[in-house]
Amino acid sequence: MLAVAKGFSSADQPEPTRRIYYDGLLQDWPAVYRDVTADIRQHGVSGSYSTLASTTLAGVDVELHDWQSAFRDLDQSAPDDPSTVAMRGLAEGRRALDRQDGDAAISALASLYKAYQTDARVRAYYPAVACDIGLAYGLVRRFPDALKALDAGSHWTSCKSFKAEILDLSGDHDGATAAFRAVIASAPDLPFPYAEYGKTVLRRGAVQDAIGLFSAAHDRGPHWADPLKLWGDALASQGRWEQAELKYQAALAEAPNWEEAKTALARARQHAR
């Protein structure tokens, strides 16, 4: 994206606020937050994006695992605006997924997923809905429902990655490995599939392989907190507490209100001392 932009004259360069799409691909959520707040300063409180700026900020907070800020943003957003209603459901669903609570995630995402199936605008503005509810179905072992939802969003890297994870949860480890390798081959510069593959590999008990994948995700998305937190978890599983502490600190530098990362850091410090 940036290379293509450089080929145009200075008068045709994208506005700084339009970096939001590039930054989002790299999971650079602190940068996306800066993009949105810059857009608000330039275009007013509602911003210039397709959805309200307040709901976009809430979506950033969701990615940063900052649930208090996400719901505060939504409480301050126009309550009847479709983007507010949609983002509230998405935030509840993602919070449940963070807890690995598939049933709660399905309940939170059900109405939004129904809208996703019937409204092209919802599919455009909230493309990850099918991916998130597909993962939720997989967590409760409703594998046919999971694959149906994930296939609905099969052109998205997150859906492809979650489908590989669901294959692994269903016991098809070879199929999962092949699927993860395929999605990485299709998007080798994006951090997301490396981190998801690392989570699956870590669950299998291959800690060093998982660390390699978290490192690859971090190389491609250096400001994304999730691979750093997962890297810390992998190190902690080996009793490498001081190294784990450093990774948790790095994760919290990017997502300072992530409670699970704070808890993990406190545990690592206790063991390291």
C-alpha positions in Angstrom: 0.0 0.0 0.0 2.7 2.5 1.0 4.8 1.6 -2.0 2.0 2.2 -4.4 1.2 5.6 -2.7 4.8 6.7 -3.2 4.3 6.4 -7.0 1.9 9.3 -7.0 2.5 13.0 -6.7 2.4 14.8 -3.4 -1.0 16.2 -4.2 -2.4 12.7 -4.6 -1.0 11.2 -1.4 -3.6 9.7 0.9 -4.6 11.6 4.0 -2.9 10.5 7.2 -6.2 9.3 8.6 -6.5 6.9 5.7 -3.6 4.9 7.1 -6.3 3.2 9.3 -6.6 0.4 6.7 -2.9 -0.2 6.5 -2.4 -0.1 10.3 -5.3 -2.4 10.8 -3.8 -5.0 8.5 -0.7 -5.0 10.7 -2.9 -5.2 13.9 -1.3 -1.9 14.9 -4.2 -0.8 17.1 -2.5 2.0 18.9 -1.8 3.5 15.5 -5.4 2.9 14.4 -6.5 4.8 17.6 -4.4 7.7 16.5 -5.8 7.6 13.0 -9.4 7.7 14.3 -8.7 10.6 16.8 -7.0 12.5 14.0 -10.0 12.0 11.8 -12.3 13.3 14.6 -10.1 16.4 15.0 -10.3 17.0 11.2 -13.9 16.1 10.5 -15.8 16.4 13.8 -17.1 14.1 16.5 -18.8 11.7 14.1 -15.7 11.4 11.9 -15.6 10.7 8.2 -15.7 6.9 8.1 -18.7 4.8 7.1 -19.6 4.2 10.8 -19.5 6.5 13.8 -16.0 7.4 15.0 -17.2 6.4 18.6 -17.9 2.9 17.4 -14.7 2.7 15.5 -12.8 3.7 18.7 -14.8 1.0 20.6 -13.7 -1.5 18.0 -10.0 -0.5 18.6 -10.6 -0.9 22.4 -11.9 -4.4 21.7 -8.7 -5.3 19.9 -6.8 -3.9 22.8 -8.8 -6.1 25.2 -9.9 -2.9 27.0 -13.5 -3.7 27.7 -14.1 -0.8 30.1 -13.1 1.8 27.5 -15.0 -0.1 24.7 -18.3 0.0 26.5 -17.7 3.6 27.7 -17.3 4.6 24.1 -20.5 2.8 23.2 -22.4 4.4 26.1 -21.3 7.8 24.6 -22.3 6.8 21.1 -25.7 7.5 19.5 -27.7 4.6 21.0 -30.0 4.2 17.9 -27.3 4.3 15.3 -26.9 0.9 13.6 -23.2 1.0 14.1 -23.6 1.4 17.8 -26.0 -1.5 18.1 -23.7 -3.7 15.9 -20.5 -2.8 17.8 -22.1 -3.5 21.1 -23.0 -7.0 20.1 -19.5 -7.5 18.6 -17.8 -6.2 21.7 -19.8 -8.6 23.9 -19.0 -11.4 21.6 -15.3 -10.7 21.5 -15.2 -10.3 25.3 -16.8 -13.8 25.6 -14.3 -15.2 23.2 -11.5 -13.8 25.3 -12.9 -15.9 28.1 -13.2 -18.9 25.8 -16.9 -18.8 26.5 -18.4 -20.0 23.2 -22.0 -20.1 24.3 -21.9 -16.5 25.6 -20.2 -15.4 22.3 -22.9 -17.1 20.2 -25.6 -15.4 22.2 -24.0 -12.0 21.9 -23.3 -12.3 18.1 -26.5 -14.1 17.0 -28.5 -11.0 15.9 -25.5 -9.3 14.3 -24.7 -12.5 12.4 -28.3 -12.7 11.1 -27.9 -9.1 9.9 -24.6 -10.0 8.3 -26.3 -12.7 6.3 -29.0 -10.3 4.9 -27.4 -6.8 4.8 -24.5 -6.1 2.5 -23.7 -3.0 4.6 -23.1 -5.1 7.7 -20.9 -7.4 5.8 -18.9 -4.4 4.6 -18.6 -2.6 7.9 -18.2 -5.7 10.2 -16.6 -8.4 8.0 -15.3 -10.4 11.0 -18.7 -11.3 12.4 -18.8 -14.6 10.5 -15.3 -15.4 11.6 -16.0 -14.6 15.3 -19.2 -16.6 15.5 -17.6 -19.4 13.6 -14.9 -19.6 16.2 -17.5 -19.5 18.9 -19.4 -22.4 17.4 -16.2 -24.3 17.2 -15.4 -23.8 20.9 -18.7 -25.5 21.8 -18.0 -28.2 19.3 -20.8 -27.3 16.9 -18.5 -28.0 14.0 -21.0 -27.9 11.1 -22.3 -24.5 12.2 -18.7 -23.3 12.7 -17.6 -24.3 9.2 -20.8 -22.9 7.6 -20.1 -19.5 9.2 -16.4 -19.5 8.4 -17.1 -20.4 4.8 -19.4 -17.4 4.6 -16.4 -15.2 5.2 -13.8 -17.4 3.6 -12.1 -14.6 1.8 -11.0 -13.1 5.1 -7.7 -14.1 6.7 -9.3 -14.4 10.1 -12.0 -16.8 8.9 -9.3 -18.9 7.2 -7.2 -19.0 10.3 -10.2 -19.8 12.6 -11.2 -22.6 10.2 -7.8 -24.2 10.6 -8.2 -23.9 14.3 -11.6 -25.5 14.2 -10.2 -28.4 12.2 -7.6 -28.9 14.9 -10.2 -28.8 17.7 -12.3 -31.4 15.8 -9.3 -33.7 15.7 -8.2 -33.2 12.1 -4.6 -32.1 13.0 -3.2 -32.8 9.6 -6.0 -30.8 7.9 -5.4 -28.0 10.4 -1.7 -27.9 9.6 -2.3 -27.8 5.9 -5.0 -25.1 6.3 -2.7 -22.9 8.4 0.1 -23.3 5.9 -2.2 -22.3 3.1 -3.5 -19.2 4.8 0.0 -18.1 5.7 1.0 -18.6 2.0 -1.9 -16.5 1.0 -1.0 -13.6 3.3 2.7 -14.1 4.2 3.1 -10.4 5.4 0.2 -10.3 7.8 0.7 -11.2 11.4 -2.7 -12.7 12.2 -2.3 -16.2 10.8 1.1 -16.7 12.4 -0.4 -15.9 15.8 -3.4 -18.1 15.4 -1.2 -21.0 14.2 1.0 -20.5 17.2 -1.9 -20.7 19.6 -2.9 -24.1 18.0 0.7 -25.4 18.1 1.0 -24.3 21.7 -2.1 -26.1 22.6 -0.6 -29.2 21.1 2.4 -28.8 23.4 5.0 -27.9 20.8 6.2 -24.9 22.8 9.3 -24.0 20.7 7.5 -24.2 17.5 4.8 -21.9 18.9 7.4 -19.4 20.0 8.7 -19.3 16.5 5.3 -18.5 15.2 4.7 -15.8 17.8 8.0 -14.3 16.9 7.0 -14.3 13.2 3.8 -12.6 14.1 5.6 -10.0 16.1 8.0 -9.3 13.3 5.1 -8.5 11.0 3.0 -6.7 13.5 5.5 -5.2 16.1 2.8 -3.2 17.9 0.3 -6.0 18.2 0.0 -7.1 21.9 -1.5 -10.5 21.3 1.6 -12.4 20.0 3.7 -10.9 22.8 1.2 -12.1 25.5 1.1 -15.5 23.9 4.9 -15.6 23.7 4.9 -14.9 27.4 2.5 -17.7 28.0 4.7 -20.1 26.1 7.7 -19.1 28.1 5.8 -19.4 31.3 4.8 -22.9 30.4 8.5 -23.8 30.4 9.1 -22.0 33.7 11.1 -19.3 32.0 9.5 -16.7 34.2 12.0 -13.8 33.8 11.7 -14.0 30.0 8.0 -14.3 30.2 7.9 -11.2 32.4 9.6 -9.2 29.6 7.1 -10.4 27.0 4.1 -9.5 29.2 5.6 -6.1 29.8 6.0 -5.6 26.1 2.4 -6.7 25.5 1.1 -4.2 28.1 3.1 -1.4 26.5 0.8 -1.8 23.5 -2.4 -2.8 25.3 -2.0 -1.2 28.8 -5.5 -2.1 30.0 -5.5 -5.8 29.2 -6.4 -7.4 32.5 -5.3 -10.9 31.5 -1.9 -9.6 30.6 -1.6 -7.8 33.9 -2.5 -11.0 35.8 0.0 -13.0 33.8 2.7 -10.4 34.5 2.0 -10.5 38.2 2.2 -14.3 38.2 5.5 -14.2 36.3 7.0 -11.7 38.7 6.0 -13.8 41.6 7.6 -16.9 40.2 10.7 -15.0 39.0 11.4 -13.6 42.5 
